[in-house]
Amino acid sequence: MSEHRCLQLQNLYDLARGDKNFVLKMLQSFIDSVPGVLEQMRRSLEEGDRETLAQLAHRLKPAFMYVGAEQMVPVLNNIELHARNGTPAEELGKWLEEIERTGQLACEEAREEIRVLES
């Protein structure tokens, strides 16, 4: 397995101040919400609903920030901004693919962290 991780959880642990249940809840919330939002984003792009795509990109930013995947915020910003200004769908699709890949990896890492915390 690669040493590079999507999630940098130190800030979440600092915010939790030792409350393992808080960390578990935040990780589970990420796992429960992100895949569905990504599906909605893909559907919005395919249907040409750029405003919904922009709103969903905006909505995902805090989720990625809480789990320490801040590297995705600029990509989400790109989607949010460019969905509204007429950037070709192909370009938006490239950014969305990056978010989808990272979101999937981040969910896998979150599941792994939950397993460690529950053991």
MOPAC internal coordinates of N, CA, C and O (Angstrom, degrees):
PM7 1SCF
backbone

  N    0.0000 0     0.00 0     0.00 0    0    0    0
  C    1.4515 1     0.00 0     0.00 0    1    0    0
  C    1.5316 1   109.11 1     0.00 0    2    1    0
  O    1.2310 1   120.69 1   -35.33 1    3    2    1
  N    1.2961 1   116.28 1   144.67 1    3    2    1
  C    1.4538 1   122.81 1  -178.50 1    5    3    2
  C    1.5256 1   110.59 1   -67.04 1    6    5    3
  O    1.2310 1   121.50 1   -34.02 1    7    6    5
  N    1.3443 1   114.73 1   145.98 1    7    6    5
  C    1.4568 1   120.09 1   176.97 1    9    7    6
  C    1.5252 1   111.85 1   -75.87 1   10    9    7
  O    1.2310 1   120.56 1   156.40 1   11   10    9
  N    1.3214 1   116.54 1   -23.60 1   11   10    9
  C    1.4641 1   120.57 1  -179.27 1   13   11   10
  C    1.5291 1   109.77 1   -72.37 1   14   13   11
  O    1.2310 1   121.19 1   -51.22 1   15   14   13
  N    1.3036 1   115.34 1   128.78 1   15   14   13
  C    1.4572 1   120.32 1   179.91 1   17   15   14
  C    1.5145 1   109.76 1  -117.69 1   18   17   15
  O    1.2310 1   121.31 1   -35.60 1   19   18   17
  N    1.3250 1   115.10 1   144.40 1   19   18   17
  C    1.4747 1   120.59 1   175.94 1   21   19   18
  C    1.5111 1   110.48 1   -71.92 1   22   21   19
  O    1.2310 1   121.14 1   139.53 1   23   22   21
  N    1.3184 1   115.42 1   -40.47 1   23   22   21
  C    1.4570 1   120.78 1  -173.74 1   25   23   22
  C    1.5216 1   111.35 1   -93.01 1   26   25   23
  O    1.2310 1   121.20 1   -44.41 1   27   26   25
  N    1.3035 1   115.30 1   135.59 1   27   26   25
  C    1.4588 1   123.47 1   172.05 1   29   27   26
  C    1.5280 1   105.14 1  -121.09 1   30   29   27
  O    1.2310 1   121.00 1   -82.72 1   31   30   29
  N    1.3141 1   115.70 1    97.28 1   31   30   29
  C    1.4609 1   121.02 1  -166.39 1   33   31   30
  C    1.5274 1   115.07 1   -89.21 1   34   33   31
  O    1.2310 1   119.35 1  -177.73 1   35   34   33
  N    1.3198 1   118.85 1     2.27 1   35   34   33
  C    1.4588 1   120.02 1  -176.01 1   37   35   34
  C    1.5276 1   112.69 1   -57.95 1   38   37   35
  O    1.2310 1   120.36 1   137.25 1   39   38   37
  N    1.3258 1   116.91 1   -42.75 1   39   38   37
  C    1.4749 1   118.81 1   179.73 1   41   39   38
  C    1.5205 1   111.69 1   -64.08 1   42   41   39
  O    1.2310 1   120.25 1   142.40 1   43   42   41
  N    1.3249 1   117.13 1   -37.60 1   43   42   41
  C    1.4653 1   120.26 1   177.28 1   45   43   42
  C    1.5240 1   110.13 1   -63.75 1   46   45   43
  O    1.2310 1   120.49 1   136.13 1   47   46   45
  N    1.3311 1   116.67 1   -43.87 1   47   46   45
  C    1.4616 1   119.82 1   178.19 1   49   47   46
  C    1.5317 1   111.06 1   -64.90 1   50   49   47
  O    1.2310 1   120.47 1   142.02 1   51   50   49
  N    1.3308 1   116.70 1   -37.98 1   51   50   49
  C    1.4679 1   119.61 1   176.94 1   53   51   50
  C    1.5273 1   110.79 1   -63.72 1   54   53   51
  O    1.2310 1   120.72 1   136.14 1   55   54   53
  N    1.3236 1   116.24 1   -43.86 1   55   54   53
  C    1.4592 1   121.39 1   178.74 1   57   55   54
  C    1.5341 1   110.99 1   -62.13 1   58   57   55
  O    1.2310 1   120.69 1   143.58 1   59   58   57
  N    1.3299 1   116.28 1   -36.42 1   59   58   57
  C    1.4694 1   121.64 1  -177.65 1   61   59   58
  C    1.5258 1   112.59 1   -72.50 1   62   61   59
  O    1.2310 1   120.25 1   158.11 1   63   62   61
  N    1.3122 1   117.12 1   -21.89 1   63   62   61
  C    1.4733 1   121.67 1  -179.90 1   65   63   62
  C    1.5294 1   112.29 1    49.22 1   66   65   63
  O    1.2310 1   121.29 1  -131.89 1   67   66   65
  N    1.3205 1   115.13 1    48.11 1   67   66   65
  C    1.4564 1   120.30 1   176.34 1   69   67   66
  C    1.5170 1   115.28 1    85.81 1   70   69   67
  O    1.2310 1   119.60 1   179.44 1   71   70   69
  N    1.3138 1   118.36 1    -0.56 1   71   70   69
  C    1.4636 1   121.83 1  -179.69 1   73   71   70
  C    1.5339 1   109.48 1   -86.08 1   74   73   71
  O    1.2310 1   121.43 1   -85.06 1   75   74   73
  N    1.3206 1   114.88 1    94.94 1   75   74   73
  C    1.4641 1   121.19 1  -177.98 1   77   75   74
  C    1.5303 1   111.73 1   -60.17 1   78   77   75
  O    1.2310 1   120.55 1   144.14 1   79   78   77
  N    1.3272 1   116.55 1   -35.86 1   79   78   77
  C    1.4731 1   119.69 1   179.61 1   81   79   78
  C    1.5289 1   111.69 1   -64.45 1   82   81   79
  O    1.2310 1   120.41 1   144.87 1   83   82   81
  N    1.3254 1   116.82 1   -35.13 1   83   82   81
  C    1.4598 1   120.53 1   176.86 1   85   83   82
  C    1.5320 1   109.76 1   -63.03 1   86   85   83
  O    1.2310 1   120.34 1   134.16 1   87   86   85
  N    1.3164 1   116.96 1   -45.84 1   87   86   85
  C    1.4644 1   121.21 1   179.08 1   89   87   86
  C    1.5253 1   109.75 1   -61.40 1   90   89   87
  O    1.2310 1   120.63 1   134.30 1   91   90   89
  N    1.3208 1   116.40 1   -45.70 1   91   90   89
  C    1.4717 1   120.47 1   179.00 1   93   91   90
  C    1.5260 1   111.01 1   -58.75 1   94   93   91
  O    1.2310 1   120.69 1   135.39 1   95   94   93
  N    1.3329 1   116.28 1   -44.61 1   95   94   93
  C    1.4667 1   120.40 1  -179.79 1   97   95   94
  C    1.5217 1   111.89 1   -63.17 1   98   97   95
  O    1.2310 1   120.26 1   136.74 1   99   98   97
  N    1.3081 1   117.11 1   -43.26 1   99   98   97
  C    1.4629 1   121.11 1  -179.43 1  101   99   98
  C    1.5313 1   110.98 1   -65.41 1  102  101   99
  O    1.2310 1   120.44 1   137.33 1  103  102  101
  N    1.3214 1   116.76 1   -42.67 1  103  102  101
  C    1.4655 1   120.26 1   179.10 1  105  103  102
  C    1.5229 1   110.73 1   -65.85 1  106  105  103
  O    1.2310 1   120.57 1   137.31 1  107  106  105
  N    1.3336 1   116.51 1   -42.69 1  107  106  105
  C    1.4645 1   119.75 1   179.68 1  109  107  106
  C    1.5212 1   110.86 1   -66.11 1  110  109  107
  O    1.2310 1   120.33 1   141.74 1  111  110  109
  N    1.3044 1   116.97 1   -38.26 1  111  110  109
  C    1.4634 1   120.76 1   177.05 1  113  111  110
  C    1.5297 1   110.53 1   -61.62 1  114  113  111
  O    1.2310 1   120.25 1   138.54 1  115  114  113
  N    1.3173 1   117.12 1   -41.46 1  115  114  113
  C    1.4655 1   121.85 1   177.39 1  117  115  114
  C    1.5299 1   109.83 1   -60.29 1  118  117  115
  O    1.2310 1   120.82 1   130.94 1  119  118  117
  N    1.3189 1   116.03 1   -49.06 1  119  118  117
  C    1.4716 1   121.52 1  -179.34 1  121  119  118
  C    1.5257 1   110.78 1   -61.75 1  122  121  119
  O    1.2310 1   120.68 1   139.88 1  123  122  121
  N    1.3303 1   116.31 1   -40.12 1  123  122  121
  C    1.4675 1   120.55 1  -176.94 1  125  123  122
  C    1.5243 1   113.03 1   -72.90 1  126  125  123
  O    1.2310 1   120.08 1   150.38 1  127  126  125
  N    1.3317 1   117.46 1   -29.62 1  127  126  125
  C    1.4601 1   118.85 1  -172.58 1  129  127  126
  C    1.5224 1   114.97 1  -100.59 1  130  129  127
  O    1.2310 1   119.67 1   140.15 1  131  130  129
  N    1.3049 1   118.24 1   -39.85 1  131  130  129
  C    1.4655 1   120.83 1  -170.52 1  133  131  130
  C    1.5218 1   113.90 1   -61.28 1  134  133  131
  O    1.2310 1   118.65 1   131.94 1  135  134  133
  N    1.3392 1   120.18 1   -48.06 1  135  134  133
  C    1.4676 1   118.09 1  -179.15 1  137  135  134
  C    1.5289 1   113.88 1   -58.26 1  138  137  135
  O    1.2310 1   120.19 1   140.88 1  139  138  137
  N    1.3166 1   117.23 1   -39.12 1  139  138  137
  C    1.4575 1   120.56 1   179.30 1  141  139  138
  C    1.5151 1   112.45 1   -66.52 1  142  141  139
  O    1.2310 1   120.64 1   139.52 1  143  142  141
  N    1.3354 1   116.38 1   -40.48 1  143  142  141
  C    1.4654 1   119.65 1   178.52 1  145  143  142
  C    1.5294 1   109.61 1   -66.36 1  146  145  143
  O    1.2310 1   120.43 1   140.74 1  147  146  145
  N    1.3220 1   116.77 1   -39.26 1  147  146  145
  C    1.4687 1   119.96 1   178.02 1  149  147  146
  C    1.5285 1   111.24 1   -63.10 1  150  149  147
  O    1.2310 1   120.37 1   140.56 1  151  150  149
  N    1.3182 1   116.90 1   -39.44 1  151  150  149
  C    1.4706 1   120.37 1   176.12 1  153  151  150
  C    1.5241 1   110.46 1   -62.57 1  154  153  151
  O    1.2310 1   120.35 1   136.93 1  155  154  153
  N    1.3232 1   116.93 1   -43.07 1  155  154  153
  C    1.4687 1   120.77 1   177.94 1  157  155  154
  C    1.5285 1   110.84 1   -62.80 1  158  157  155
  O    1.2310 1   120.52 1   141.56 1  159  158  157
  N    1.3275 1   116.62 1   -38.44 1  159  158  157
  C    1.4659 1   120.28 1   178.54 1  161  159  158
  C    1.5288 1   110.42 1   -64.04 1  162  161  159
  O    1.2310 1   120.61 1   136.00 1  163  162  161
  N    1.3243 1   116.44 1   -44.00 1  163  162  161
  C    1.4642 1   120.49 1   179.55 1  165  163  162
  C    1.5308 1   109.82 1   -61.57 1  166  165  163
  O    1.2310 1   120.72 1   134.12 1  167  166  165
  N    1.3227 1   116.22 1   -45.88 1  167  166  165
  C    1.4651 1   121.02 1   179.51 1  169  167  166
  C    1.5340 1   110.92 1   -61.76 1  170  169  167
  O    1.2310 1   120.56 1   137.43 1  171  170  169
  N    1.3240 1   116.54 1   -42.57 1  171  170  169
  C    1.4645 1   120.76 1   179.20 1  173  171  170
  C    1.5248 1   110.75 1   -61.92 1  174  173  171
  O    1.2310 1   120.37 1   137.95 1  175  174  173
  N    1.3194 1   116.90 1   -42.05 1  175  174  173
  C    1.4612 1   120.19 1   178.35 1  177  175  174
  C    1.5257 1   110.61 1   -63.27 1  178  177  175
  O    1.2310 1   120.69 1   133.89 1  179  178  177
  N    1.3311 1   116.29 1   -46.11 1  179  178  177
  C    1.4713 1   120.74 1  -179.02 1  181  179  178
  C    1.5250 1   111.91 1   -63.62 1  182  181  179
  O    1.2310 1   120.37 1   146.63 1  183  182  181
  N    1.3313 1   116.90 1   -33.37 1  183  182  181
  C    1.4616 1   121.43 1  -178.76 1  185  183  182
  C    1.5296 1   112.81 1   -88.65 1  186  185  183
  O    1.2310 1   120.73 1   176.58 1  187  186  185
  N    1.3386 1   116.21 1    -3.42 1  187  186  185
  C    1.4558 1   119.88 1  -179.86 1  189  187  186
  C    1.5128 1   114.22 1    75.33 1  190  189  187
  O    1.2310 1   120.34 1  -161.73 1  191  190  189
  N    1.3274 1   116.95 1    18.27 1  191  190  189
  C    1.4712 1   121.81 1   179.51 1  193  191  190
  C    1.5264 1   108.62 1   -88.60 1  194  193  191
  O    1.2310 1   121.61 1  -100.33 1  195  194  193
  N    1.3070 1   114.52 1    79.67 1  195  194  193
  C    1.4582 1   121.32 1  -173.95 1  197  195  194
  C    1.5286 1   113.32 1   -67.11 1  198  197  195
  O    1.2310 1   119.90 1   144.79 1  199  198  197
  N    1.3095 1   117.81 1   -35.21 1  199  198  197
  C    1.4577 1   119.77 1  -179.52 1  201  199  198
  C    1.5313 1   110.70 1   -65.49 1  202  201  199
  O    1.2310 1   120.40 1   136.28 1  203  202  201
  N    1.3286 1   116.83 1   -43.72 1  203  202  201
  C    1.4719 1   119.60 1   177.38 1  205  203  202
  C    1.5169 1   110.07 1   -63.90 1  206  205  203
  O    1.2310 1   120.11 1   139.51 1  207  206  205
  N    1.3268 1   117.39 1   -40.49 1  207  206  205
  C    1.4659 1   121.15 1   177.43 1  209  207  206
  C    1.5274 1   110.16 1   -58.08 1  210  209  207
  O    1.2310 1   120.36 1   133.95 1  211  210  209
  N    1.3201 1   116.91 1   -46.05 1  211  210  209
  C    1.4643 1   121.00 1   179.38 1  213  211  210
  C    1.5243 1   111.18 1   -62.60 1  214  213  211
  O    1.2310 1   120.25 1   136.71 1  215  214  213
  N    1.3195 1   117.13 1   -43.29 1  215  214  213
  C    1.4722 1   121.17 1  -179.48 1  217  215  214
  C    1.5292 1   111.05 1   -64.14 1  218  217  215
  O    1.2310 1   120.52 1   139.02 1  219  218  217
  N    1.3319 1   116.61 1   -40.98 1  219  218  217
  C    1.4654 1   120.25 1   179.72 1  221  219  218
  C    1.5225 1   111.37 1   -67.15 1  222  221  219
  O    1.2310 1   120.08 1   140.59 1  223  222  221
  N    1.3299 1   117.45 1   -39.41 1  223  222  221
  C    1.4688 1   120.87 1   176.89 1  225  223  222
  C    1.5279 1   109.57 1   -60.71 1  226  225  223
  O    1.2310 1   120.68 1   136.85 1  227  226  225
  N    1.3196 1   116.30 1   -43.15 1  227  226  225
  C    1.4645 1   120.74 1   178.12 1  229  227  226
  C    1.5311 1   110.87 1   -61.42 1  230  229  227
  O    1.2310 1   120.90 1   138.73 1  231  230  229
  N    1.3116 1   115.89 1   -41.27 1  231  230  229
  C    1.4655 1   121.89 1  -177.33 1  233  231  230
  C    1.5276 1   112.60 1   -66.57 1  234  233  231
  O    1.2310 1   120.04 1   151.10 1  235  234  233
  N    1.3363 1   117.53 1   -28.90 1  235  234  233
  C    1.4644 1   120.72 1  -177.56 1  237  235  234
  C    1.5231 1   113.83 1   -78.83 1  238  237  235
  O    1.2310 1   120.12 1   158.52 1  239  238  237
  N    1.3134 1   117.38 1   -21.48 1  239  238  237
  C    1.4652 1   119.58 1  -174.23 1  241  239  238
  C    1.5278 1   113.51 1   -54.37 1  242  241  239
  O    1.2310 1   118.89 1   131.16 1  243  242  241
  N    1.3317 1   119.73 1   -48.84 1  243  242  241
  C    1.4689 1   118.30 1  -179.51 1  245  243  242
  C    1.5338 1   112.92 1   -62.07 1  246  245  243
  O    1.2310 1   120.08 1   144.58 1  247  246  245
  N    1.3052 1   117.46 1   -35.42 1  247  246  245
  C    1.4686 1   120.07 1  -179.46 1  249  247  246
  C    1.5268 1   110.19 1   -60.98 1  250  249  247
  O    1.2310 1   120.62 1   133.73 1  251  250  249
  N    1.3337 1   116.42 1   -46.27 1  251  250  249
  C    1.4606 1   119.54 1   179.55 1  253  251  250
  C    1.5350 1   111.16 1   -68.30 1  254  253  251
  O    1.2310 1   120.31 1   146.00 1  255  254  253
  N    1.3203 1   117.01 1   -34.00 1  255  254  253
  C    1.4605 1   119.73 1   179.77 1  257  255  254
  C    1.5308 1   111.58 1   -67.81 1  258  257  255
  O    1.2310 1   120.16 1   138.46 1  259  258  257
  N    1.3156 1   117.29 1   -41.54 1  259  258  257
  C    1.4736 1   120.44 1  -178.87 1  261  259  258
  C    1.5174 1   112.45 1   -60.76 1  262  261  259
  O    1.2310 1   120.16 1   146.36 1  263  262  261
  N    1.3204 1   117.29 1   -33.64 1  263  262  261
  C    1.4695 1   119.74 1  -178.20 1  265  263  262
  C    1.5286 1   111.66 1   -96.48 1  266  265  263
  O    1.2310 1   120.54 1  -168.96 1  267  266  265
  N    1.3097 1   116.58 1    11.04 1  267  266  265
  C    1.4499 1   120.32 1   173.71 1  269  267  266
  C    1.5155 1   114.81 1    77.27 1  270  269  267
  O    1.2310 1   120.04 1  -155.38 1  271  270  269
  N    1.3165 1   117.53 1    24.62 1  271  270  269
  C    1.4631 1   121.34 1   176.91 1  273  271  270
  C    1.5294 1   109.06 1  -105.08 1  274  273  271
  O    1.2310 1   121.47 1  -130.32 1  275  274  273
  N    1.3339 1   114.80 1    49.68 1  275  274  273
  C    1.4670 1   120.81 1  -176.66 1  277  275  274
  C    1.5262 1   112.70 1   -60.97 1  278  277  275
  O    1.2310 1   120.11 1   159.31 1  279  278  277
  N    1.3280 1   117.39 1   -20.69 1  279  278  277
  C    1.4660 1   120.60 1   179.56 1  281  279  278
  C    1.5259 1   111.78 1   -61.55 1  282  281  279
  O    1.2310 1   119.84 1   163.55 1  283  282  281
  N    1.3222 1   117.92 1   -16.45 1  283  282  281
  C    1.4604 1   121.04 1   179.43 1  285  283  282
  C    1.5287 1   112.94 1   -88.40 1  286  285  283
  O    1.2310 1   120.15 1   164.86 1  287  286  285
  N    1.3215 1   117.31 1   -15.14 1  287  286  285
  C    1.4632 1   120.13 1  -178.06 1  289  287  286
  C    1.5338 1   112.14 1   -60.94 1  290  289  287
  O    1.2310 1   118.79 1   134.69 1  291  290  289
  N    1.3476 1   119.91 1   -45.31 1  291  290  289
  C    1.4650 1   118.03 1   177.44 1  293  291  290
  C    1.5367 1   113.28 1   -61.78 1  294  293  291
  O    1.2310 1   120.41 1   146.21 1  295  294  293
  N    1.3203 1   116.82 1   -33.79 1  295  294  293
  C    1.4704 1   120.06 1   178.17 1  297  295  294
  C    1.5288 1   109.58 1   -68.06 1  298  297  295
  O    1.2310 1   120.55 1   137.27 1  299  298  297
  N    1.3197 1   116.56 1   -42.73 1  299  298  297
  C    1.4646 1   120.46 1   176.33 1  301  299  298
  C    1.5249 1   110.96 1   -64.39 1  302  301  299
  O    1.2310 1   120.65 1   142.15 1  303  302  301
  N    1.3280 1   116.37 1   -37.85 1  303  302  301
  C    1.4684 1   119.49 1   175.59 1  305  303  302
  C    1.5236 1   110.98 1   -61.09 1  306  305  303
  O    1.2310 1   120.73 1   138.19 1  307  306  305
  N    1.3381 1   116.21 1   -41.81 1  307  306  305
  C    1.4675 1   120.32 1   177.65 1  309  307  306
  C    1.5200 1   111.32 1   -59.12 1  310  309  307
  O    1.2310 1   120.96 1   133.33 1  311  310  309
  N    1.3322 1   115.78 1   -46.67 1  311  310  309
  C    1.4659 1   119.57 1   179.96 1  313  311  310
  C    1.5247 1   109.86 1   -61.73 1  314  313  311
  O    1.2310 1   120.89 1   132.84 1  315  314  313
  N    1.3332 1   115.91 1   -47.16 1  315  314  313
  C    1.4643 1   120.27 1  -177.95 1  317  315  314
  C    1.5345 1   111.16 1   -58.96 1  318  317  315
  O    1.2310 1   120.51 1   131.36 1  319  318  317
  N    1.3177 1   116.63 1   -48.64 1  319  318  317
  C    1.4577 1   121.05 1  -177.67 1  321  319  318
  C    1.5298 1   111.89 1   -69.09 1  322  321  319
  O    1.2310 1   120.77 1   130.94 1  323  322  321
  N    1.3159 1   116.13 1   -49.06 1  323  322  321
  C    1.4673 1   120.20 1  -172.87 1  325  323  322
  C    1.5241 1   113.47 1   -77.05 1  326  325  323
  O    1.2310 1   120.09 1   158.55 1  327  326  325
  N    1.3205 1   117.44 1   -21.45 1  327  326  325
  C    1.4677 1   118.89 1   174.41 1  329  327  326
  C    1.5147 1   110.13 1   -64.28 1  330  329  327
  O    1.2310 1   121.11 1   150.61 1  331  330  329
  N    1.3258 1   115.49 1   -29.39 1  331  330  329
  C    1.4682 1   120.40 1  -176.90 1  333  331  330
  C    1.5314 1   113.56 1   -90.36 1  334  333  331
  O    1.2310 1   119.87 1   168.35 1  335  334  333
  N    1.3362 1   117.86 1   -11.65 1  335  334  333
  C    1.4635 1   117.38 1  -174.17 1  337  335  334
  C    1.5307 1   114.41 1  -114.56 1  338  337  335
  O    1.2310 1   120.20 1  -164.55 1  339  338  337
  N    1.3214 1   117.22 1    15.45 1  339  338  337
  C    1.4560 1   119.08 1   172.35 1  341  339  338
  C    1.5109 1   115.90 1    88.01 1  342  341  339
  O    1.2310 1   119.38 1  -168.76 1  343  342  341
  N    1.3076 1   118.78 1    11.24 1  343  342  341
  C    1.4600 1   120.95 1   175.61 1  345  343  342
  C    1.5270 1   108.67 1   -57.91 1  346  345  343
  O    1.2310 1   120.01 1   -40.41 1  347  346  345
  N    1.3318 1   117.59 1   139.59 1  347  346  345
  C    1.4652 1   119.68 1  -178.94 1  349  347  346
  C    1.5387 1   112.76 1   -55.63 1  350  349  347
  O    1.2310 1   121.49 1   -35.58 1  351  350  349
  N    1.3134 1   114.76 1   144.42 1  351  350  349
  C    1.4701 1   121.18 1  -178.46 1  353  351  350
  C    1.5243 1   111.68 1   -57.28 1  354  353  351
  O    1.2310 1   119.99 1   147.14 1  355  354  353
  N    1.3201 1   117.63 1   -32.86 1  355  354  353
  C    1.4719 1   120.68 1  -179.66 1  357  355  354
  C    1.5306 1   110.75 1   -61.14 1  358  357  355
  O    1.2310 1   120.76 1   138.78 1  359  358  357
  N    1.3208 1   116.16 1   -41.22 1  359  358  357
  C    1.4636 1   120.24 1   178.90 1  361  359  358
  C    1.5272 1   110.53 1   -67.04 1  362  361  359
  O    1.2310 1   120.66 1   135.22 1  363  362  361
  N    1.3163 1   116.34 1   -44.78 1  363  362  361
  C    1.4693 1   120.45 1   176.54 1  365  363  362
  C    1.5213 1   109.96 1   -59.14 1  366  365  363
  O    1.2310 1   120.89 1   140.55 1  367  366  365
  N    1.3357 1   115.90 1   -39.45 1  367  366  365
  C    1.4603 1   120.99 1   179.68 1  369  367  366
  C    1.5150 1   112.79 1   -61.83 1  370  369  367
  O    1.2310 1   120.09 1   143.70 1  371  370  369
  N    1.3191 1   117.43 1   -36.30 1  371  370  369
  C    1.4726 1   120.72 1   178.26 1  373  371  370
  C    1.5200 1   110.59 1   -64.45 1  374  373  371
  O    1.2310 1   120.81 1   135.73 1  375  374  373
  N    1.3309 1   116.05 1   -44.27 1  375  374  373
  C    1.4673 1   119.06 1   178.44 1  377  375  374
  C    1.5247 1   110.75 1   -65.99 1  378  377  375
  O    1.2310 1   120.89 1   140.43 1  379  378  377
  N    1.3297 1   115.91 1   -39.57 1  379  378  377
  C    1.4630 1   119.47 1   179.56 1  381  379  378
  C    1.5255 1   110.63 1   -64.18 1  382  381  379
  O    1.2310 1   120.02 1   139.97 1  383  382  381
  N    1.3254 1   117.57 1   -40.03 1  383  382  381
  C    1.4688 1   120.34 1   177.08 1  385  383  382
  C    1.5255 1   110.95 1   -60.00 1  386  385  383
  O    1.2310 1   120.61 1   140.01 1  387  386  385
  N    1.3244 1   116.45 1   -39.99 1  387  386  385
  C    1.4653 1   120.25 1   178.15 1  389  387  386
  C    1.5269 1   110.72 1   -62.62 1  390  389  387
  O    1.2310 1   120.63 1   135.95 1  391  390  389
  N    1.3309 1   116.39 1   -44.05 1  391  390  389
  C    1.4670 1   120.70 1   178.48 1  393  391  390
  C    1.5284 1   110.28 1   -65.08 1  394  393  391
  O    1.2310 1   120.20 1   138.95 1  395  394  393
  N    1.3211 1   117.23 1   -41.05 1  395  394  393
  C    1.4750 1   120.70 1   179.64 1  397  395  394
  C    1.5295 1   110.79 1   -62.46 1  398  397  395
  O    1.2310 1   120.38 1   134.35 1  399  398  397
  N    1.3276 1   116.88 1   -45.65 1  399  398  397
  C    1.4774 1   120.67 1   178.88 1  401  399  398
  C    1.5172 1   110.53 1   -61.09 1  402  401  399
  O    1.2310 1   120.96 1   130.95 1  403  402  401
  N    1.3105 1   115.78 1   -49.05 1  403  402  401
  C    1.4608 1   119.90 1  -178.31 1  405  403  402
  C    1.5199 1   111.13 1   -66.54 1  406  405  403
  O    1.2310 1   120.36 1   140.61 1  407  406  405
  N    1.3269 1   116.91 1   -39.39 1  407  406  405
  C    1.4587 1   120.21 1   177.93 1  409  407  406
  C    1.5107 1   112.29 1   -60.64 1  410  409  407
  O    1.2310 1   120.59 1   139.05 1  411  410  409
  N    1.3284 1   116.47 1   -40.95 1  411  410  409
  C    1.4593 1   120.38 1   178.33 1  413  411  410
  C    1.5337 1   110.74 1   -64.68 1  414  413  411
  O    1.2310 1   120.58 1   133.51 1  415  414  413
  N    1.3319 1   116.51 1   -46.49 1  415  414  413
  C    1.4666 1   119.97 1   178.02 1  417  415  414
  C    1.5239 1   111.34 1   -62.94 1  418  417  415
  O    1.2310 1   120.60 1   138.45 1  419  418  417
  N    1.3221 1   116.46 1   -41.55 1  419  418  417
  C    1.4631 1   120.48 1  -179.86 1  421  419  418
  C    1.5294 1   111.02 1   -62.91 1  422  421  419
  O    1.2310 1   120.38 1   139.92 1  423  422  421
  N    1.3227 1   116.89 1   -40.08 1  423  422  421
  C    1.4745 1   120.06 1   177.20 1  425  423  422
  C    1.5245 1   110.79 1   -64.71 1  426  425  423
  O    1.2310 1   120.18 1   140.16 1  427  426  425
  N    1.3179 1   117.27 1   -39.84 1  427  426  425
  C    1.4683 1   120.22 1   177.06 1  429  427  426
  C    1.5259 1   110.55 1   -62.43 1  430  429  427
  O    1.2310 1   120.70 1   136.40 1  431  430  429
  N    1.3324 1   116.27 1   -43.60 1  431  430  429
  C    1.4643 1   119.63 1   178.82 1  433  431  430
  C    1.5235 1   111.29 1   -65.80 1  434  433  431
  O    1.2310 1   120.14 1   142.56 1  435  434  433
  N    1.3189 1   117.33 1   -37.44 1  435  434  433
  C    1.4653 1   120.63 1   178.25 1  437  435  434
  C    1.5254 1   110.29 1   -64.96 1  438  437  435
  O    1.2310 1   120.27 1   138.53 1  439  438  437
  N    1.3337 1   117.10 1   -41.47 1  439  438  437
  C    1.4775 1   120.16 1   176.95 1  441  439  438
  C    1.5284 1   110.73 1   -61.66 1  442  441  439
  O    1.2310 1   121.07 1   138.45 1  443  442  441
  N    1.3229 1   115.56 1   -41.55 1  443  442  441
  C    1.4648 1   120.49 1   178.76 1  445  443  442
  C    1.5357 1   110.44 1   -62.29 1  446  445  443
  O    1.2310 1   120.47 1   136.59 1  447  446  445
  N    1.3279 1   116.70 1   -43.41 1  447  446  445
  C    1.4673 1   120.67 1   179.29 1  449  447  446
  C    1.5307 1   110.64 1   -64.13 1  450  449  447
  O    1.2310 1   120.17 1   141.01 1  451  450  449
  N    1.3243 1   117.27 1   -38.99 1  451  450  449
  C    1.4647 1   120.54 1   177.10 1  453  451  450
  C    1.5183 1   110.56 1   -62.29 1  454  453  451
  O    1.2310 1   120.48 1   136.42 1  455  454  453
  N    1.3250 1   116.69 1   -43.58 1  455  454  453
  C    1.4747 1   120.13 1   178.12 1  457  455  454
  C    1.5410 1   110.76 1   -58.60 1  458  457  455
  O    1.2310 1   120.31 1   137.58 1  459  458  457
  N    1.3290 1   117.02 1   -42.42 1  459  458  457
  C    1.4577 1   121.11 1   179.50 1  461  459  458
  C    1.5290 1   109.93 1   -64.88 1  462  461  459
  O    1.2310 1   120.41 1   135.30 1  463  462  461
  N    1.3229 1   116.82 1   -44.70 1  463  462  461
  C    1.4604 1   120.08 1  -178.28 1  465  463  462
  C    1.5244 1   112.26 1   -66.09 1  466  465  463
  O    1.2310 1   120.63 1   147.83 1  467  466  465
  N    1.3263 1   116.41 1   -32.17 1  467  466  465
  C    1.4660 1   119.61 1  -177.45 1  469  467  466
  C    1.5236 1   112.95 1   -86.58 1  470  469  467
  O    1.2310 1   120.29 1   173.32 1  471  470  469
  N    1.3241 1   117.06 1    -6.68 1  471  470  469
  C    1.4764 1   118.36 1  -178.29 1  473  471  470
  C    1.5102 1   112.10 1   -86.00 1  474  473  471
  O    1.2310 1   120.10 1   180.00 1  475  474  473

